[in-house]
Structure formats: structure tokens, C-alpha cells
């Protein structure tokens, strides 16, 4: 992994730097490139704007690794409010949740109860919930919670990170169980080589393999669904080519991209008839997410630093 990326990911956990950055007005304005706003109303406006341009969305209320049960309950309550607001606004948008924000580090049952409230309300409203994948210490528990929820609900999916060595086996197992509704991504955490691929070409190849597992006839026969979350045109073109060769309609899968990144590519895919879902984050806890976005592309970091010094 690139040393700059590793450093930025490490800084995403630095509370002292976080307190400094979030107080700088320019930093907040720069973060708006990647974060829809700090309020639900701002996020809804962003979602409606995307819908008007032919894109669908998923809403993420930023926050992770809560340290108190009350914080986890409040985070779940925010998602319930978001689901109701999306329904009233007739927005084409589902929600994405992180289990550490729901209390995973505190108590399994607390976490399950919070996520279950969200999934249940989404089911009542005809909506869908995606469980985000976090760092490797939480991978096994996240998949276990997903399996538990799928025993009761069908309107819930999971994110899988292709750079983890275990991911192919996880995808194969979940497809075999008939619960393979995936967001497939490369992964945004700094993981050790013992458990994750660290070379970009190998990570890309691993992601393409997961896409193939989902789009292949055997995967589709078991109900597998692929939401391909990448800005990498090699990955996007691989999926498009595979789908074309196997006579798979563009509506049988989707592409997902992050708010504010590769906007011209998002629009081009929509023009070509593909479903594009934009991951729309909002809330006051934007710093860790913002730092991970800077880590993904050096150009993002240079853009930010130039703005800070007034260049």
C-alpha cells in the first residue's frame, strides 16, 4: 500500500487533528465535495438532485465506533427518521449502516436490536438497508449479524471488500445460502498483508472475480446480486463486458460510486442505460470519512492543501 495512503488512513483516527480540522471553515467547505452536508435536510436535497439526473442513492449517516449505548440508540433513531423522510420525499434512495455505529463494540444484542429496528422500518416502507463493511477486526461479526438478519428479512444486503483474502470464500458461502446481495468494493482500510492483498492489480483482479461469481449463471440462479462499487474503469468495463457476453440486462446489477467522485463517469454510465447508485454521506462526524477519501487519490489531497493555503 502507498505510504501516503497509509499515513492518511492513520490520521483518520487522530482525534487531535480531527478537532483542529473540523474547526477550520475552509475544511468544512472542502469536505462538502465528498459529504452532502451535516443535516438530514441537506442530504435529502442532494439525493433529490441525484434522482433528477437519473441516479439513485444510498444514504449514510456518518459515524462509527460509538462508546455508549445511548449513542448507538440515537444513531439508529436518526436512520428511522431518514427512512421516514425519504418515504415522504418519494426519494429513490436506500440507507447504509455501520455496525460499530449501532453498538457492535459494546454488545451484540444491542447492535442487533438497533439494526433490526432500521431493517424492520425499511421493510414497512418498501425500502432496503445495506450493511457496510468496516475494518478486518469486525468482518466476521458483520457477516454473522447479516446472516442473523436475513433469517427474518429479505430487504438487507452486505458490503464485501475484495482485498481481504477471505472474501471469495465469504461470497461463495453467502451465494450458496441464497443470501448473496452484495456491494462489492476494493476496501478502504489499511490491512496487513497477512489478511489482505496490498497490490492494486491483485485487488482489482480479486474484485473482478467476485463480480464474475455474482453475474455467472450459477450465481444468478441462487439470487446473487452485484452492486459494483468502484470508480476504476477497468473494473467497470470488466463487469459491462461480462454482462454483455452473458446476455445480462443492465438492470440485473448496478454500479455504485461515492458522492463527489468521478461525477462525469457517473453521468456517462447513466446515459448508457446503467443504474448508478451514489453513496451519499452526511452528518457532523465527517472527518474520518473525509480523510479516507483523501487517501484514495493523491489529487484529492493536493486539491485540499492548495485550498487551505489559498493557492
N, C-alpha and C positions, 0 to 999 in steps of 0.2 A: 504494500500500500504506500502511496506517495506520502513522504514525511510531512508535507504541508497539510494534507488531508487529516493525517493522524493528529497533528497538533491542533487543528481547528475542532475536531471531534472532542479532544481532551478539554479544550477551552469551553465547549458547550456545557460542561459540568462545573465550571468555575463560577461560584456564586459571587465572589468579589467583583469579577469582571462583569458579570450579569448586572449587578446593581449599578455599576458605572455606565454600561452601555444603555440600559433602559431609561436612564435619566437624561440622555442626550436627545434632544428633539429631532435632530437630523437622523439619528439612528432609527428612531421610530418611523420617520418618513421613508427611510431606505427599506425597512422591514416590510413596508406596505407593498413592495414589489412582490413579496412571497406570501404575505399574510393579508387576508381580506379586511382585517380591522380588529378592534378589540371588543366589539359588541355584536350580539346576535343580529341586530338590525343591519349593521354594516355587512355582515356575512350574507344575510338574505338578499341584500341589494346586489352583491357580487354574483350570487347564484342566479338570480333573475337575469342579470346581464349575460351570463354564460348561456342560459336557456334561450335567450333571444338570438344568440349566434349559433344555435343548433347543437349546443353541447349540454350534456347532463353533468351532474356533480355529486360529490360526496363531501359532507361537512364534518370537520374535525375541530372539536373544542379543545384547544391546546392545553396540555398539562400531563404530567406523568409522575410516578414515584411519590404519591401523596404519603404523608406521615401520620395522618389521623383519620379515624373513621368518619368524622364529620366532613372532612374534605372530600372523601370518596362519595359520600351520600350526596353532597352538594353538586359534585361533578355529574353524577347520574341524573339529578334533578334538572341540571342545565340541558342535558340531552333530551329529556322528556319535553322540556319547553321548546327545544329546537325542532323536535318532531312535530309538535302541535303547530308551530309557526310555519314549517314547511308545508304542512297539510292545508292550512288556511290560505297560504300564499299560492297554492297549486303549483309549487315548485317541483321540477323534476330533479330530485336530489335525495340521496340516502345519507346515512351517517357512518362514521368510522370511529371506533373507540379503542383506547389503550387500556389494557387490564391493570397496569400499575396505577392508573388514574382512578380505577374502580376499587382499589384496595388490595390488589394481588399480593403486595409485600406485607400486608397486615394480617389478612385472614382469608382463607379460600372461600368460606361460606359468605362472608361479607361481599367479596368480589362477585361471586356468582349471583347473589341476590340483586346487586346493583345492575349487573349486565342483563340479568333476566328481566328486570323491570323495563329496561330500554327495548329489548327484543320483543317483549310482550306488547308494549305500546306500539312499536313499529308494525307488528303483525295486525293489530287492530286498525291501523291507518293504511294498511296495504303498502308498507314501506319495508326497507331492508337495512340490516346492520352488518358492517364489516368489522371484524376484529383485527386490529393492526398487530403486526409482529414487532417485538422490541428486541433488546439485546439478548444474546445467547443464554444468559442465566434464567431467562423467562420462557424460552422456547417450548420446553416440554410441558410446562404448566399451561401455557397459552393453548397448545393443541389439546390438552386434556379438558380444559374448560370449553373449547369449541365442540369437542365430542359430546360433552355433557349437555350443552345447549341444543345440539342437533337431535338429541333423543326426544326433544319436546317441540322444537321449532324448525321450520324449513327456510325461514327468511333471514338466515345468518350465514356469513361466509368468513374466510380467514385469509390473511396475507402470509405468503411464503417467500423467504429470501433465498435466492438461488446460490449465494456464495457459501452457505453452510453445507458441509459435507453430507449432512443427514437429510437434506431437503428432498432429494429424489425419492428416498425410501418413504418419507412422510407423505409426499404427493401420491405415490403408488398405493400406499395403505389407505389413504382417505378416499381415493377414487374407488378402490375395491369395496369400501364400506358404503359407497353410494352417496358420499357427502363431500365430493370434490368441487366445491365452489370457491375458486381461488382468485386472489390478487397476486400475480407473480411479479416479483421485483428482484433487483440485484442485491440490495441490502445497504444500509447507510450507517452501520456501526463499525467500530474498529475492533475486529475479532482476531484472535490469534490464529496462526497458520495451522495449528493442530486441529482446529474445528472448522476452518473456513478457507476457501480459495482466496488468494490475495492478488493474483494477476488478473488484470482486466479481461484479456482474451478468454481465459478459462472461466471466469464468472459469466461472461457473455454466452459461451458455449453451454454452460450449465443452465442458464435461463432458457436458451433455445430448446434444450432437451425437455424442460418442464412444459414449455408451450406445446411441444410435439406430443407429450404424454396426454395432455388435455384435449388437443384437437384431433388426435388419431381416432379412427373408428372405435377402437376398444374403449377409449376414454369417454367419448361422447355417448356410447351405448350405456355407460354407467352413470350418465348425467353430469359428467365433468364440465365445468365452465371456466374459461380463462379470461380474466381481466388482466391484460398485459400492461404492466406499469413500467414504462421506460420511455426515455427521450432519445434513446440510442436508435438511430435509423437502421443499423444492422439488425437489431432485434425486431423492429417494426417490419422491415422488409422480409425478414425470415418468416414471420407469422403470416403476412399477407400472401407470400408465395406458397407456403404450405397449405393455407386455406384454399387458395385458388386451385392448386393441384388436386385437392381432395374434394372439390366442389362444395366447400363450406361457405354458407352465406355470411356476409359481413355482420349480420345481426346475431350470429351464433356465438360471437365473442366480442370483446371491446378493448379499446386502448385507454389507458389511464395516464394522466400527466399531472404535474404539480402546477398549482396556481402561479402564474407569472413566469413560467419557464417554457421556452420554445413555443411561444404563442403563435408564430407563423406556421409551425408544423401542426399544431392543434387544428388551426383553421383549414389547412390543406387536407388533412385527413377527413374532416367533416365534409369538405367539398367533394371528396372522392366517395362519399357514402358510408363511411365507417362511423360507428358510435364511439364518441370520445367523452370520457368522464374526467372531470377536473377535480382534483383533491384540494378542497378549499378550507384552509385552517383559519381559525380566528381565536381571539381571547388575549388576555393580558400576559399569559406565560409563553410569549413568542420567542424568547431569547434562544433556548436550546434548539428549537426547530430552525430558526434563522441561521444559527451557526452551522448546522448540518447542511443547509442549502449552500452556504459559502464554501463548505468543504468539498462539495461535489464538483464545482467548476472554479478554477482559479480566476477566470474572467469575472465571476460574481464578486470575488474578494477585491480585485483591483478596482472594480466599479465602486464598491463601498468605500474603500480607503481614499480614492480620489475625491469622492463627495465629502468625506469628513474633513479633508484639508482644503476644500474649496477649489479644487482644480476643475 
